[in-house]
Amino acid sequence: MIDLNQLSRLPIGVQSFEDLRKENALYVDKTDYVYYLAYSKTKSYFLTRPRRFGKSLFANTLRAFFEGKKELFDGLKIYDYEKNWIKYPMAYFDFVDGNYAAGVDVLVFKILFVLKVYEIEHNIQYDESFVNKLKNDDKELSEGEKLAFRFLYDMMTVYEKTGLKTVIIVDEYDNPLITAGNYYGQRKFFGCLRNYT
């Protein structure tokens, strides 16, 4: 017999780890993988799984861990493994939503929004002259290149202030490319992302 109370705890469509834990929803504990990823020697990971397979929830779980939200992990495997629970500087790029068929400006806006939030959180006043110090020529930079230089400046500034490296999580990186609508649009998005990363 099906217990309706248990069914109400199924987190169908919930991608926020924090919401899932606060609502006491059922959760398959994969936090030992979070711990292994966090303490491995590899600097970056590319995680790929089929659609609707929990990538966004896992990215959100990583975010909560690197933000030091210890209370959300009480009762999970990682709770006893982790001893420090450091709050790292975080840049969380979520490309799940957005009308990317409207053009590359939507992608630029989303990246710029994350950078502005990052700058506000860390009290950074971006100095555009930083780009000129690094450039060797008078060539005009693309929007992607400008964003990349800005993010580099921001991360360097935060590192100088805190001694902590920034954790960067990108969810649904390919969504702008898939939904761009046509080959020309996809090439513009690819160019922006390539120059940014």
Steps between C-alpha positions, in 0.01 A plus 500: 500500500626849409549741787368838379703681765818358349387594148463863607871497591609413146688805366364495144647792308689641800847616396587697813693291751417751772125479432516122484672473839284762672181329380625160625459354153639158412860525384741239364820586684781556250688748715801269529557583130492870585773440755715304254461769234584778744820337621636346182802653327301581185419870455194463281235243420258455215201300622269357239196282545174451307220754525296496821776311679568745784784713360348827619427359844857371526638839389281663763626252762858593410406864539359445851814308601742765373291772665565320830133429579576226749148485645358380167725192507413381849430126482668454162827318429707815447402644838749280683770520230528876480665679792549857375176614328665802336286753313679545169443787256239367257406575140196292408402530134155357434411488132186290548260786429520771237365580157830431325327492163469879541875538458838492669413809709295273730810291572714811554238640740491178704879489532515871586230451764705229675810721488314797649362286783852366561639855507231618744555202732874566511492881488687523169506808280602373157784702348476496118859618466598145605422384144725762344791387717467145367433577133787517253314667215218745425264232372143535630407222740189287453233497772619156605860620534392805701304278738794260530740781595247639747454162666876449517538840669220416746646160592849644546358775724307250712805276531712795617234586761420151628775261390222274365453388142162548340282197438336521158197285424330512161161330467357422155795658316370361170144633525580831324659307212214254469226763512674766289276402213730487200858437396593871491357552849681194631831626358454836679421326830794265458730796429378683809540194725839408351637851556351510850635167614 
